[in-house]
Amino acid sequence: MWAFPISHFAVRQLIHEAALKRQKDPDDMSFKSAVSAIERVLPLAAGAQPDQMKAWMDGLPK
């Protein structure tokens, strides 16, 4: 029941963080493109240790 709203919030939060890094308006960023990017890079995070996650997140597509 809560999976969809929580997932939507998580994607919107990532969009917001990406927009802040690039000094863009988050409303101008595509939700669908963000989901596609997450689907591409999420498998790369599988098995990563917590201390490796910052390096992984820094390597996400810009």
Steps between C-alpha positions, in 0.01 A plus 500: 500500500781742583754383243389732221487824704834423667664416166358816344635707789845337470521576126384859556763540773773379264374740232510784752857417607614475138335831416670674791840370388441635150322821607187404307131508581391151616167549321686513168649153553316197364365243745506233229863574411595487867336158540683376189834624636434335836413171329831512309727572796325325789640154415850648535428570867409141583732364766667835567608566857375819672843663475502431123162664438633859493746408225221318317265799525774739386538281189133525399431653159492877511 
